[in-house]
Amino acid sequence: MTAGAVEYVAETYGGDARSSVFLGEIITPTRRLALRWLRGQARRIADALDPYPYVRWAPPGALRRVPAADRDAPGALRGWRASTECQDAALHALAAGEPFAFLTHDATCWYRLAVHPLPGPVPARTGTRSPA
């Protein structure tokens, strides 16, 4: 890594009223890669919570539609993933050195997607002498 370079750590968490679960993390050299990873995680979580009714891994009839709820975490995760405006806002925050986080919840659980910059190594000072 070059002096002054920044890496980014992207993390996902989930939980309920009593617990928090670490779902994964990655360290990347760019904010775009960090957000790309988060978009993949948003899709993975949403698909696990709310799979398409005809997925291959589920036996026929195992999944059924449920009435729409006031809060829809899978829908919010899919919406964040697909929103160009949300992605641009996250990129701008990260470019300014600020962390980014997206939090959604439904009646039973919450999910958090986050990215924050990790400062690179401090460049060595040149032209200084140690005291004799």
matplotlib code that plots the C-alpha trace (Angstrom):
import matplotlib.pyplot as plt

x = [0.0, 1.3, 1.8, -1.5, -3.6, -6.9, -8.5, -12.2, -13.8, -17.3, -19.4, -22.8, -24.7, -28.1, -30.0, -33.1, -34.1, -31.7, -28.8, -26.5, -24.9, -21.8, -22.7, -19.4, -16.8, -14.2, -11.3, -11.0, -8.6, -11.5, -14.8, -16.5, -15.4, -16.6, -20.0, -20.1, -19.6, -22.3, -24.7, -24.0, -24.6, -27.9, -29.1, -27.9, -29.7, -32.9, -33.0, -32.5, -35.3, -37.7, -36.9, -38.6, -41.5, -40.2, -36.5, -34.9, -33.8, -37.3, -39.6, -42.9, -45.4, -42.8, -42.9, -46.0, -46.9, -47.6, -49.5, -47.4, -46.1, -45.7, -41.9, -40.2, -36.5, -35.9, -37.7, -35.6, -32.4, -33.3, -34.4, -31.1, -29.1, -31.0, -30.9, -28.4, -29.0, -28.3, -25.1, -23.9, -24.6, -22.6, -19.7, -19.7, -19.7, -16.8, -14.9, -15.1, -13.7, -17.0, -18.4, -21.5, -24.3, -27.7, -30.0, -33.3, -35.7, -39.0, -41.2, -38.6, -35.1, -32.7, -29.9, -27.0, -24.7, -21.7, -18.4, -15.8, -12.3, -9.2, -6.4, -3.2, 0.2, 1.6, 4.4, 7.9, 9.3, 12.3, 15.1, 14.9, 17.7, 17.6, 19.0, 22.6]
y = [0.0, 3.5, 6.1, 7.9, 5.3, 4.4, 0.9, 0.3, -2.2, -3.3, -5.1, -6.7, -7.3, -8.6, -9.1, -8.8, -7.1, -9.3, -10.1, -9.0, -11.3, -10.5, -11.7, -10.9, -8.4, -7.6, -5.1, -3.6, -1.1, 1.0, 2.3, 1.1, -2.5, -2.2, -1.0, -3.7, -6.3, -4.7, -4.9, -8.6, -9.0, -7.1, -9.4, -12.5, -11.5, -10.4, -13.6, -15.7, -13.8, -13.6, -16.2, -16.4, -18.8, -21.2, -21.5, -24.8, -25.6, -25.5, -28.5, -27.6, -26.0, -25.3, -21.5, -19.5, -15.8, -13.9, -10.6, -7.5, -6.1, -2.5, -2.9, -5.1, -5.6, -7.7, -5.1, -2.3, -4.2, -4.8, -1.1, 0.1, -2.2, -1.0, 2.7, 4.7, 7.7, 5.7, 4.3, 7.8, 9.2, 6.4, 7.0, 10.7, 10.1, 7.7, 10.0, 12.7, 10.3, 9.7, 6.3, 5.0, 2.8, 1.5, 0.1, -1.6, -3.6, -5.4, -6.8, -9.3, -8.4, -5.6, -5.6, -3.1, -2.7, -0.4, 0.8, 2.9, 4.0, 2.6, 5.2, 4.0, 4.0, 7.3, 8.4, 8.4, 11.9, 12.8, 15.3, 14.9, 14.0, 12.1, 13.9, 13.1]
z = [0.0, -0.8, 1.9, 2.7, 0.9, 2.4, 2.7, 3.5, 5.8, 4.9, 7.5, 7.9, 11.1, 12.0, 15.2, 17.3, 20.5, 22.5, 20.3, 17.6, 15.0, 12.9, 9.4, 7.6, 6.6, 3.9, 3.6, 0.2, -1.4, -2.8, -1.6, -4.8, -4.1, -0.5, -1.7, -4.4, -1.7, 0.5, -2.5, -2.8, 1.0, 0.7, -2.0, -0.1, 3.1, 1.3, -0.7, 2.5, 4.3, 1.4, -1.3, -4.7, -4.2, -6.9, -5.8, -6.6, -3.1, -1.6, -2.2, -4.0, -1.6, 1.1, 0.6, 0.4, 0.2, 3.4, 3.7, 3.3, 6.6, 7.7, 7.6, 5.1, 5.7, 2.5, 0.4, 2.0, 1.4, -2.3, -2.6, -1.2, -3.5, -6.6, -5.8, -7.8, -5.5, -2.4, -3.9, -5.0, -1.5, 0.1, -2.3, -1.6, 2.2, 1.9, -0.5, 2.3, 4.8, 6.5, 7.4, 5.7, 7.3, 6.2, 8.8, 8.2, 10.3, 10.3, 13.1, 14.4, 13.2, 12.1, 9.6, 9.3, 6.3, 7.0, 5.4, 7.0, 5.9, 7.5, 7.3, 5.6, 7.2, 8.2, 5.8, 7.2, 7.9, 6.0, 6.8, 10.5, 12.8, 16.0, 19.0, 19.7]

ax = plt.figure().add_subplot(projection="3d")
ax.plot(x, y, z, "-o")
ax.set_aspect("equal")
plt.show()
